[in-house]
C-alpha cells in the first residue's frame, strides 16, 4: 500500500499543472510512497497531452472523463485511491516538499487529520522572501468547541489541500456533485463530524500549502446568492440525513439556518427565509438571538417576527 494518495482534478490547467505535479514529486517521503491520481475533467486545452507524458513515465495514474465538475472528479479519485492517507490538491496549487512528511508524523501521534498554515500566491513561483511570507501567511484556525458551526457557516475556511486525511475515515464520504460553492467545506464538515474529540485534530504551524489566486478561481467568480444557496443546501442536506441525531451538532445547524434566514431576508427571498425559520423551530423551539435587544423582543413576539421587524428597520 502506498502511504499517500494525491488526488488532483484537472480542467484547462495547461499553465499550472506541471508545476503542481512537480511540487508533489518533490515530497520528501519519496515518489515510491505516493499514488498520484490526476483526473482530466474534459479539458479543452493541452492539459490532457501534458498529463499523458507523466502517465507514460509511470508518475501518475490518469483518469480521463467528460467534464462533470470538480466534485465528480474528486469522487472518481477517491474511488481509485488506495493509500493510507489522502491529499487533495487543485491543479493550480502547490505544496511544500516537506508537507506530507510533517503531517504524517503528526497524525502518527494519534490524530485523525492534520492542517497546516497556508498562503495565497499570485504567481507560479514558490520562492517567497521573508516579507512575502509575513504579508501573505494565513494560519489555519485552531478549532474551538464550535468548529462545526464555524466551518459550515464559512466563517472559517481551511483550503482542502492544507489538510491531510486518513482514507479509512473517508470511506463513506463523497463530495456533493450538485453543489458549486463550498463542496470542500461540506466535505471537511462531514469528515470532522466523524472525529469524536477535538484533540484528534493535528496542526503543523508552518507554511506548507500555497493557494494560487487568479481570475479563473471558482472562489473569485462565484456570486453571493449562489454562495448563500449552497451554504443553505449544505446545511439542509445534513439536517435531513441526520435528523435523528440532530443533537450532536444542534448548535451548528441552528446558527447556520439563522444566518441563512437573515441573509435571505436581506435579498427579499421571503419563502426561503421562512423555510429557515421553520427548520429552526423544529430543531429548537426556544432558540433566541444573542443580540440583547433582539433577544428580549423575540421572547415576546417570536424569532421570525423579530427578524422581519429588524430587517424592515434597516431599510
Protein Blocks (a to p, Z undefined) as FASTA:
>chain_A
ZZbdcddddehilkmmmmmmmmmmmpmnbjklpccddddehiablmlmmmmmmmmnopac
cdddddebjklmmmmmmmmpcbfbdcdddfkbccdfklmmmmmmmmmnopabdcdddddd
fbfbfbdcfklmmmmoccdddddfklmmmmmnomaccdfklpccdfklmmmgccdfkbmg
hklmmmmmmmmmmpmbfklpccddbdfbdcdddfklmklmpcfklmmmmmmmmmmmmmmm
mmmmmmmmmmmmmmmmmmmmmmmmmnopaklmmmmmmmmmmmmmmbccfblklmmmmmmn
ojklmmmmmmmmmZZ
